[in-house]
């Protein structure tokens, strides 16, 4: 099973469970810049809805390009952390995964420098 994470939107994020290309369950969540607070609880709810466990996930795919610096970073960091904890690969929607110490991670692709001011 694949867990897909897209936190690139300011107003909405999407998570879904897939079996290959077949979407088993998908949810779009209004976030108003609260992706960090809502992402993990919403993943847990999505899994519970179909009686799946974290161990059922074989791959995590994350949107890793577009959106704001922080929104993008939240989704990619969460995907990489879950992948590391579960011992499964992580892939991005753009670019290729990077292998570090036999662990597959995805890097965010930022469209510009962060506007921190």
C-alpha positions as CSV (number, residue, x, y, z in Angstrom):
1,X,0.0,0.0,0.0
2,X,1.1,3.6,-0.7
3,X,0.6,6.6,1.5
4,X,0.5,9.8,-0.5
5,X,1.0,13.1,1.2
6,X,0.5,16.6,-0.3
7,X,0.8,19.6,2.0
8,X,1.8,22.1,-0.6
9,X,-1.5,24.1,-0.4
10,X,-2.0,26.9,2.0
11,X,-5.7,26.2,2.4
12,X,-5.9,22.4,1.9
13,X,-3.8,19.3,2.1
14,X,-4.5,15.9,0.7
15,X,-3.6,12.4,1.9
16,X,-4.6,9.1,0.3
17,X,-4.0,5.4,0.4
18,X,-3.4,3.6,-2.8
19,X,-2.9,0.1,-4.0
20,X,-0.6,0.8,-7.0
21,X,-2.6,3.4,-9.0
22,X,-5.9,2.4,-7.5
23,X,-7.0,5.0,-4.9
24,X,-8.4,3.1,-1.9
25,X,-9.2,6.2,0.2
26,X,-8.6,9.9,-0.2
27,X,-9.2,12.9,2.0
28,X,-8.7,16.6,1.5
29,X,-8.4,18.5,4.7
30,X,-8.9,22.3,5.2
31,X,-5.7,23.4,6.9
32,X,-5.4,27.2,6.9
33,X,-1.7,26.8,7.4
34,X,-2.1,24.2,10.1
35,X,-0.6,21.2,8.2
36,X,1.9,20.5,11.0
37,X,-0.9,20.1,13.6
38,X,-3.3,18.1,11.4
39,X,-1.1,15.8,9.2
40,X,-0.3,12.9,11.5
41,X,-3.7,12.7,13.2
42,X,-5.4,12.7,9.8
43,X,-3.1,9.9,8.6
44,X,-4.1,7.9,11.6
45,X,-7.8,8.5,11.0
46,X,-7.5,7.5,7.3
47,X,-5.7,4.3,8.2
48,X,-8.3,3.5,11.0
49,X,-11.2,4.1,8.6
50,X,-10.1,1.0,6.5
51,X,-8.6,-0.9,9.5
52,X,-5.1,-0.5,8.1
53,X,-2.0,-0.2,10.3
54,X,1.2,1.7,9.7
55,X,3.0,-1.6,9.0
56,X,0.7,-2.1,5.9
57,X,2.3,0.9,4.2
58,X,5.0,-0.2,1.8
59,X,5.9,3.2,0.2
60,X,5.3,6.8,1.1
61,X,5.0,9.3,-1.8
62,X,5.1,13.0,-1.0
63,X,4.5,16.1,-3.2
64,X,7.9,17.6,-3.0
65,X,7.6,20.6,-5.3
66,X,5.4,23.7,-5.2
67,X,3.7,25.6,-2.4
68,X,5.3,27.6,0.3
69,X,8.6,26.8,1.9
70,X,7.0,25.7,5.2
71,X,4.1,23.8,3.7
72,X,6.3,21.8,1.5
73,X,8.9,21.2,4.3
74,X,6.1,19.8,6.6
75,X,5.0,17.1,4.1
76,X,8.5,16.1,3.1
77,X,9.8,16.0,6.6
78,X,6.8,13.9,7.8
79,X,7.1,11.5,4.9
80,X,10.9,11.0,5.5
81,X,10.4,10.5,9.2
82,X,7.6,8.0,8.8
83,X,9.7,6.2,6.1
84,X,12.7,6.0,8.4
85,X,10.6,4.8,11.4
86,X,8.9,2.2,9.3
87,X,11.9,1.2,7.3
88,X,10.2,1.8,4.0
89,X,11.2,3.9,0.9
90,X,10.0,7.4,0.4
91,X,9.5,8.9,-3.1
92,X,8.7,12.4,-4.4
93,X,6.4,13.5,-7.1
94,X,9.4,15.3,-8.7
95,X,13.1,14.4,-9.0
96,X,14.5,11.2,-7.7
97,X,14.9,9.8,-4.2
98,X,18.2,10.0,-2.4
99,X,19.8,7.1,-0.7
100,X,21.6,7.8,2.6
101,X,22.9,4.9,4.6
102,X,20.6,2.5,2.8
103,X,17.6,4.7,3.6
104,X,15.5,6.2,0.8
105,X,14.5,9.8,1.4
106,X,13.0,12.6,-0.7
107,X,14.2,16.2,-0.8
108,X,12.0,19.2,-1.3
109,X,12.4,21.2,-4.5
110,X,11.9,24.8,-3.6
111,X,10.8,27.3,-6.3
112,X,12.6,30.2,-4.6
113,X,14.5,31.1,-1.5
114,X,12.4,31.2,1.8
115,X,10.8,34.6,2.6
116,X,11.6,34.8,6.3
117,X,11.2,38.3,7.6
